[in-house]
Amino acid sequence: MSNPPPDPALPAERIDLWLWAVRRFKTRALAAAACRKGQVKIGGREVKPSRLVRPGDRIEIEEPFLTVVLEMKAALKQRVGASRVPEFYSDLTSPEAIAVAEGLRAAVRAAPRRDPGLGRPTKRERRELDQLEGGAGRDEG
C-alpha cells in the first residue's frame, strides 16, 4: 500500500518553516535540527528539513515521553499569532497519551537533583532514583 502522489495544485511549504510558523518550535533552526535528528516524521518516515508538506499531510513530532500527531490544514510562510494557530493544523494526539506524558514529566521534575561537581549519588539517593525509575534496581551479584 503506497501513498498517493501529492497533488501539485495544493500549496506546499518546507516542513521546518511550517513547524516554526505554527509555533511548534521556537526557532526555524530548532525545527530543522529536529528533522535532522529524526524527530519529525511524515507517513512514518523521517524527513529532511527541506521536505515539502501539503494540506492533509499527517506529521508526527517526537517529544520527550510523547509523540505529537498533527494534520496540516493550510500552508503558510510567516509565523502567526498563537490565537490563529488552530486554523493551520489539527492536533490528533490522544488525550490519554498527553496525560501520561504530563505525569512522567512531573515525576522527572520531582526527581532528586545533585549539583554538578558533587560526585556520585549517595546510597540513599541511588535508592530514591531506582524507586522512581520503576524499582528493579541494580543487578545483585
DODRENBA-794789 format. One record per residue: residue number from 1; residue in three letters; x, y, z of N, C-alpha, C in turn. Coordinates in Angstrom, 3 decimals, decimal comma. Example, Ala and Ser with C-alpha at 12.3 -4.5 7.8 and 13.67 -1.06 7.14 Angstrom:
% DODRENBA-794789
(1; ala; (13,190; -5,690; 7,800); (12,300; -4,500; 7,800); (13,200; -3,300; 7,800))
(2; ser; (12,850; -2,250; 7,080); (13,670; -1,060; 7,140); (12,900; 0,030; 7,870))
***
This chain:
% DODRENBA-794789
(1; met; (0,846; -1,166; 0,000); (0,000; 0,000; 0,000); (0,894; 1,232; 0,000))
(2; ser; (0,858; 2,018; -1,043); (1,693; 3,206; -1,135); (0,840; 4,458; -1,019))
(3; asn; (1,501; 5,539; -0,645); (0,794; 6,812; -0,531); (0,542; 7,364; -1,921))
(4; pro; (-0,614; 8,016; -2,135); (-0,855; 8,619; -3,438); (0,117; 9,773; -3,663))
(5; pro; (0,455; 10,053; -4,915); (1,372; 11,161; -5,162); (0,739; 12,476; -4,727))
(6; pro; (1,563; 13,419; -4,233); (0,994; 14,682; -3,774); (0,391; 15,461; -4,927))
(7; asp; (-0,684; 16,155; -4,631); (-1,358; 16,975; -5,633); (-0,585; 18,275; -5,804))
(8; pro; (0,017; 18,515; -6,982); (0,811; 19,727; -7,165); (-0,021; 21,007; -7,110))
(9; ala; (-1,339; 20,884; -7,201); (-2,185; 22,080; -7,152); (-2,300; 22,631; -5,730))
(10; leu; (-2,073; 21,769; -4,722); (-2,159; 22,224; -3,334); (-0,920; 23,035; -2,974))
(11; pro; (-1,088; 24,090; -2,190); (0,084; 24,867; -1,770); (0,973; 24,019; -0,861))
(12; ala; (2,276; 24,150; -1,030); (3,227; 23,374; -0,241); (4,197; 24,311; 0,461))
(13; glu; (4,770; 23,810; 1,539); (5,746; 24,591; 2,289); (6,772; 23,646; 2,894))
(14; arg; (7,977; 24,152; 3,119); (9,024; 23,360; 3,772); (8,558; 22,997; 5,177))
(15; ile; (8,866; 21,764; 5,607); (8,423; 21,302; 6,920); (9,040; 22,121; 8,051))
(16; asp; (10,322; 22,480; 7,945); (10,943; 23,244; 9,029); (10,325; 24,635; 9,158))
(17; leu; (10,059; 25,271; 8,033); (9,456; 26,600; 8,066); (8,025; 26,522; 8,601))
(18; trp; (7,274; 25,525; 8,173); (5,883; 25,396; 8,607); (5,797; 25,119; 10,113))
(19; leu; (6,651; 24,218; 10,626); (6,631; 23,913; 12,061); (6,971; 25,144; 12,895))
(20; trp; (7,900; 25,960; 12,402); (8,238; 27,207; 13,099); (7,065; 28,187; 13,009))
(21; ala; (6,455; 28,306; 11,835); (5,381; 29,276; 11,616); (4,149; 28,977; 12,476))
(22; val; (3,878; 27,697; 12,746); (2,721; 27,354; 13,577); (3,102; 27,179; 15,052))
(23; arg; (4,299; 27,669; 15,402); (4,743; 27,750; 16,788); (4,967; 26,408; 17,480))
(24; arg; (5,335; 25,375; 16,734); (5,702; 24,108; 17,364); (7,149; 24,144; 17,830))
(25; phe; (7,969; 25,025; 17,227); (9,363; 25,213; 17,622); (9,629; 26,700; 17,762))
(26; lys; (10,510; 27,058; 18,681); (10,798; 28,453; 18,961); (11,542; 29,135; 17,817))
(27; thr; (12,424; 28,379; 17,145); (13,159; 28,938; 16,007); (13,118; 27,951; 14,851))
(28; arg; (13,362; 28,461; 13,659); (13,398; 27,589; 12,487); (14,594; 26,645; 12,579))
(29; ala; (15,687; 27,116; 13,152); (16,868; 26,269; 13,317); (16,559; 25,059; 14,207))
(30; leu; (15,772; 25,249; 15,258); (15,387; 24,124; 16,122); (14,496; 23,140; 15,369))
(31; ala; (13,605; 23,656; 14,532); (12,745; 22,788; 13,733); (13,586; 21,971; 12,753))
(32; ala; (14,560; 22,613; 12,112); (15,431; 21,911; 11,168); (16,273; 20,865; 11,894))
(33; ala; (16,769; 21,198; 13,079); (17,572; 20,249; 13,857); (16,735; 19,034; 14,255))
(34; ala; (15,476; 19,244; 14,629); (14,594; 18,122; 14,972); (14,391; 17,212; 13,767))
(35; cys; (14,269; 17,797; 12,585); (14,130; 16,996; 11,368); (15,389; 16,171; 11,139))
(36; arg; (16,547; 16,794; 11,289); (17,805; 16,089; 11,053); (18,029; 14,972; 12,063))
(37; lys; (17,525; 15,135; 13,281); (17,670; 14,112; 14,318); (16,670; 12,969; 14,151))
(38; gly; (15,743; 13,094; 13,214); (14,750; 12,044; 13,009); (13,545; 12,163; 13,922))
(39; gln; (13,335; 13,327; 14,527); (12,215; 13,516; 15,447); (10,938; 13,939; 14,739))
(40; val; (11,019; 14,251; 13,452); (9,847; 14,653; 12,679); (9,639; 13,619; 11,579))
(41; lys; (8,411; 13,111; 11,489); (8,099; 12,079; 10,502); (6,809; 12,420; 9,774))
(42; ile; (6,751; 12,006; 8,529); (5,527; 12,110; 7,743); (5,280; 10,725; 7,172))
(43; gly; (4,117; 10,177; 7,465); (3,816; 8,825; 6,999); (4,747; 7,788; 7,587))
(44; gly; (5,234; 8,020; 8,794); (6,113; 7,076; 9,453); (7,559; 7,126; 8,986))
(45; arg; (7,888; 8,037; 8,082); (9,254; 8,147; 7,559); (9,880; 9,451; 8,015))
(46; glu; (11,148; 9,357; 8,413); (11,872; 10,561; 8,814); (12,009; 11,485; 7,613))
(47; val; (11,965; 12,793; 7,870); (12,027; 13,759; 6,785); (13,185; 14,732; 6,995))
(48; lys; (13,654; 15,275; 5,886); (14,671; 16,319; 5,930); (13,959; 17,661; 6,099))
(49; pro; (14,685; 18,682; 6,560); (14,054; 19,989; 6,763); (13,466; 20,588; 5,485))
(50; ser; (13,988; 20,197; 4,332); (13,518; 20,773; 3,069); (12,295; 20,057; 2,505))
(51; arg; (11,806; 19,026; 3,170); (10,663; 18,249; 2,674); (9,444; 19,155; 2,576))
(52; leu; (8,755; 19,112; 1,444); (7,537; 19,914; 1,262); (6,345; 19,186; 1,871))
(53; val; (5,522; 19,930; 2,588); (4,297; 19,376; 3,162); (3,115; 20,120; 2,562))
(54; arg; (2,018; 19,397; 2,438); (0,809; 19,960; 1,846); (-0,372; 19,703; 2,773))
(55; pro; (-1,444; 20,468; 2,626); (-2,629; 20,223; 3,453); (-3,075; 18,757; 3,340))
(56; gly; (-3,397; 18,185; 4,493); (-3,794; 16,783; 4,551); (-2,679; 15,873; 5,024))
(57; asp; (-1,423; 16,333; 4,990); (-0,307; 15,520; 5,465); (-0,398; 15,349; 6,978))
(58; arg; (-0,047; 14,149; 7,443); (-0,032; 13,844; 8,874); (1,417; 13,876; 9,344))
(59; ile; (1,712; 14,736; 10,293); (3,068; 14,973; 10,769); (3,188; 14,469; 12,204))
(60; glu; (4,238; 13,684; 12,476); (4,498; 13,176; 13,820); (5,766; 13,840; 14,349))
(61; ile; (5,673; 14,393; 15,550); (6,811; 15,050; 16,183); (7,092; 14,321; 17,495))
(62; glu; (8,295; 13,766; 17,613); (8,671; 13,057; 18,834); (9,200; 14,048; 19,853))
(63; glu; (8,509; 14,119; 20,984); (8,915; 14,950; 22,110); (9,228; 14,014; 23,264))
(64; pro; (9,871; 14,508; 24,320); (10,118; 13,634; 25,467); (8,816; 13,048; 26,013))
(65; phe; (8,743; 11,737; 26,054); (7,616; 10,982; 26,594); (6,353; 11,021; 25,737))
(66; leu; (6,379; 11,643; 24,554); (5,156; 11,812; 23,780); (5,459; 11,968; 22,293))
(67; thr; (4,602; 11,405; 21,452); (4,660; 11,655; 20,016); (3,417; 12,453; 19,650))
(68; val; (3,625; 13,696; 19,224); (2,534; 14,592; 18,852); (2,175; 14,327; 17,398))
(69; val; (0,886; 14,172; 17,105); (0,420; 13,924; 15,742); (-0,409; 15,130; 15,296))
(70; leu; (0,018; 15,739; 14,187); (-0,674; 16,903; 13,641); (-1,115; 16,615; 12,220))
(71; glu; (-2,247; 17,179; 11,831); (-2,672; 17,126; 10,433); (-2,686; 18,555; 9,905))
(72; met; (-1,941; 18,759; 8,835); (-1,808; 20,092; 8,268); (-3,108; 20,493; 7,578))
(73; lys; (-3,609; 21,698; 7,893); (-4,803; 22,219; 7,247); (-4,460; 23,202; 6,131))
(74; ala; (-3,407; 24,023; 6,349); (-3,054; 25,051; 5,371); (-1,569; 25,367; 5,461))
(75; ala; (-1,006; 25,781; 4,338); (0,395; 26,182; 4,287); (0,507; 27,659; 4,653))
(76; leu; (1,653; 28,039; 5,192); (1,921; 29,437; 5,467); (3,427; 29,638; 5,544))
(77; lys; (3,865; 30,841; 5,228); (5,289; 31,137; 5,195); (5,736; 32,014; 6,355))
(78; gln; (4,811; 32,724; 6,973); (5,171; 33,618; 8,063); (4,574; 33,123; 9,365))
(79; arg; (5,264; 33,391; 10,450); (4,806; 32,995; 11,775); (3,499; 33,718; 12,090))
(80; val; (2,574; 32,990; 12,699); (1,269; 33,572; 13,027); (1,122; 33,681; 14,540))
(81; gly; (0,187; 34,494; 14,953); (-0,109; 34,643; 16,370); (-0,681; 33,356; 16,941))
(82; ala; (-0,492; 33,158; 18,219); (-0,941; 31,929; 18,870); (-2,441; 31,703; 18,717))
(83; ser; (-3,222; 32,776; 18,671); (-4,676; 32,623; 18,546); (-5,077; 32,093; 17,171))
(84; arg; (-4,226; 32,273; 16,157); (-4,546; 31,819; 14,794); (-4,014; 30,431; 14,481))
(85; val; (-3,203; 29,846; 15,350); (-2,585; 28,544; 15,088); (-3,605; 27,453; 14,763))
(86; pro; (-4,737; 27,334; 15,451); (-5,682; 26,261; 15,135); (-6,218; 26,284; 13,697))
(87; glu; (-6,081; 27,390; 12,998); (-6,527; 27,463; 11,603); (-5,620; 26,657; 10,672))
(88; phe; (-4,413; 26,333; 11,131); (-3,428; 25,749; 10,245); (-3,126; 24,281; 10,498))
(89; tyr; (-3,539; 23,728; 11,643); (-3,385; 22,284; 11,870); (-4,391; 21,776; 12,885))
(90; ser; (-4,629; 20,467; 12,811); (-5,450; 19,773; 13,798); (-4,524; 18,903; 14,628))
(91; asp; (-4,655; 18,964; 15,934); (-3,850; 18,130; 16,823); (-4,598; 16,815; 17,031))
(92; leu; (-4,030; 15,713; 16,545); (-4,665; 14,406; 16,625); (-4,087; 13,544; 17,750))
(93; thr; (-3,260; 14,127; 18,604); (-2,647; 13,394; 19,708); (-3,734; 13,000; 20,706))
(94; ser; (-3,699; 11,751; 21,169); (-4,740; 11,289; 22,082); (-4,584; 11,948; 23,454))
(95; pro; (-5,698; 12,311; 24,070); (-5,634; 12,932; 25,405); (-5,005; 12,010; 26,456))
(96; glu; (-5,180; 10,698; 26,290); (-4,585; 9,749; 27,235); (-3,065; 9,812; 27,170))
(97; ala; (-2,521; 9,877; 25,955); (-1,065; 9,951; 25,786); (-0,524; 11,252; 26,378))
(98; ile; (-1,259; 12,338; 26,213); (-0,835; 13,619; 26,776); (-0,822; 13,551; 28,298))
(99; ala; (-1,847; 12,931; 28,898); (-1,915; 12,808; 30,351); (-0,768; 11,963; 30,892))
(100; val; (-0,448; 10,866; 30,216); (0,668; 10,010; 30,636); (1,978; 10,784; 30,557))
(101; ala; (2,171; 11,522; 29,466); (3,399; 12,299; 29,295); (3,529; 13,366; 30,377))
(102; glu; (2,443; 14,030; 30,720); (2,484; 15,043; 31,774); (2,860; 14,419; 33,115))
(103; gly; (2,324; 13,231; 33,392); (2,677; 12,530; 34,629); (4,157; 12,181; 34,677))
(104; leu; (4,695; 11,711; 33,559); (6,122; 11,381; 33,511); (6,988; 12,632; 33,647))
(105; arg; (6,575; 13,717; 33,011); (7,342; 14,969; 33,134); (7,332; 15,470; 34,576))
(106; ala; (6,184; 15,346; 35,262); (6,101; 15,771; 36,661); (7,013; 14,912; 37,535))
(107; ala; (7,093; 13,613; 37,249); (7,962; 12,728; 38,019); (9,432; 13,097; 37,816))
(108; val; (9,788; 13,457; 36,610); (11,178; 13,852; 36,338); (11,501; 15,150; 37,068))
(109; arg; (10,557; 16,093; 37,063); (10,797; 17,360; 37,771); (10,943; 17,142; 39,273))
(110; ala; (10,232; 16,145; 39,813); (10,264; 15,887; 41,247); (11,444; 15,012; 41,655))
(111; ala; (12,178; 14,495; 40,687); (13,302; 13,611; 40,986); (14,377; 14,368; 41,759))
(112; pro; (15,048; 13,655; 42,665); (16,122; 14,324; 43,401); (17,232; 14,767; 42,445))
(113; arg; (17,764; 15,946; 42,701); (18,813; 16,509; 41,847); (20,093; 16,696; 42,653))
(114; arg; (21,211; 16,538; 41,961); (22,516; 16,810; 42,568); (23,146; 17,971; 41,836))
(115; asp; (23,786; 18,817; 42,570); (24,520; 19,913; 41,952); (25,712; 19,358; 41,192))
(116; pro; (26,048; 19,963; 40,058); (27,212; 19,494; 39,304); (28,483; 19,562; 40,149))
(117; gly; (29,316; 18,541; 40,013); (30,590; 18,519; 40,715); (30,554; 17,862; 42,075))
(118; leu; (29,400; 17,353; 42,491); (29,303; 16,718; 43,803); (29,612; 15,223; 43,772))
(119; gly; (29,936; 14,705; 42,611); (30,315; 13,303; 42,541); (29,131; 12,366; 42,397))
(120; arg; (29,383; 11,118; 42,776); (28,360; 10,082; 42,613); (27,246; 10,236; 43,636))
(121; pro; (26,064; 9,696; 43,316); (24,958; 9,756; 44,281); (25,268; 8,916; 45,521))
(122; thr; (24,720; 9,335; 46,648); (24,858; 8,542; 47,863); (23,967; 7,311; 47,749))
(123; lys; (24,132; 6,402; 48,686); (23,328; 5,180; 48,661); (21,837; 5,517; 48,753))
(124; arg; (21,499; 6,471; 49,609); (20,099; 6,870; 49,764); (19,569; 7,468; 48,456))
(125; glu; (20,357; 8,353; 47,824); (19,925; 8,961; 46,565); (19,778; 7,912; 45,468))
(126; arg; (20,674; 6,937; 45,442); (20,598; 5,859; 44,456); (19,298; 5,070; 44,621))
(127; arg; (18,941; 4,768; 45,873); (17,686; 4,041; 46,133); (16,481; 4,856; 45,676))
(128; glu; (16,500; 6,178; 45,940); (15,396; 7,036; 45,517); (15,281; 7,074; 44,000))
(129; leu; (16,423; 7,137; 43,320); (16,409; 7,134; 41,854); (15,887; 5,805; 41,313))
(130; asp; (16,347; 4,703; 41,898); (15,886; 3,381; 41,456); (14,386; 3,228; 41,666))
(131; gln; (13,881; 3,719; 42,800); (12,446; 3,633; 43,080); (11,650; 4,460; 42,073))
(132; leu; (12,158; 5,634; 41,731); (11,495; 6,490; 40,770); (11,472; 5,863; 39,378))
(133; glu; (12,549; 5,185; 39,002); (12,663; 4,589; 37,664); (11,868; 3,300; 37,526))
(134; gly; (11,314; 2,778; 38,566); (10,488; 1,592; 38,413); (10,837; 0,490; 39,377))
(135; gly; (11,843; 0,696; 40,175); (12,068; -0,197; 41,269); (12,974; -1,373; 41,070))
(136; ala; (13,332; -1,794; 39,877); (14,118; -3,009; 39,695); (15,477; -2,900; 40,354))
(137; gly; (16,049; -1,720; 40,357); (17,351; -1,552; 40,988); (18,463; -2,143; 40,158))
(138; arg; (19,594; -2,305; 40,773); (20,763; -2,838; 40,072); (20,824; -4,346; 40,204))
(139; asp; (21,581; -4,959; 39,303); (21,776; -6,411; 39,389); (22,600; -6,727; 40,616))
(140; glu; (22,161; -7,699; 41,352); (22,882; -8,109; 42,549); (23,754; -9,282; 42,167))
(141; gly; (24,948; -9,280; 42,693); (25,695; -10,486; 42,477); (27,012; -10,344; 42,000))
***
